[in-house]
Amino acid sequence: MEANRRPLNMLTRFLNSPIVIKLKNGVEYHGIMEQCDGYMNVVLSQAKEFVKGQPTVNYGTNIFIRGNNILYVVLEPPK
């Protein structure tokens, strides 16, 4: 696999961009990715939590999402 096609390299190119993260428990977080690391731990700003497609919490501040809880990441969310 080429170095520029590794998932982590792809993820880091979207720093300071809007993303959607779906967790293994079905909860989604929408926000701006501020940081990520080698374990796919992610810090989101302006984070909003969605359960079954319905908004439940608007954090409005930074939240930390542990990488081992992530099911998938949408790098270019639909508008």
BELKA-V366506 format. One line per field, one symbol per residue. ss: DSSP state (H for helix, E for strand, L for the rest). burial: I if it has 24 or more other C-alpha atoms within 12 Angstrom, else O. A space follows every 10 residues. Layout:
BEGIN
ss->???
burial->???
END
This chain:
BEGIN
ss->LLHHHLHHHH HHLLLLLEEE EEELLLLEEE EEEEEELLLL LEEEEEEEEE ELLEEEEELL LLEEELHHHE EEEELLLLL
burial->OOOOOOOOOO IIOIIOOIII IIIOOOIIII IIIIIIOOOI IIIIIIIIIO OOOOOOOOOO OOIIIOOOOI OOIIIOOOO
END
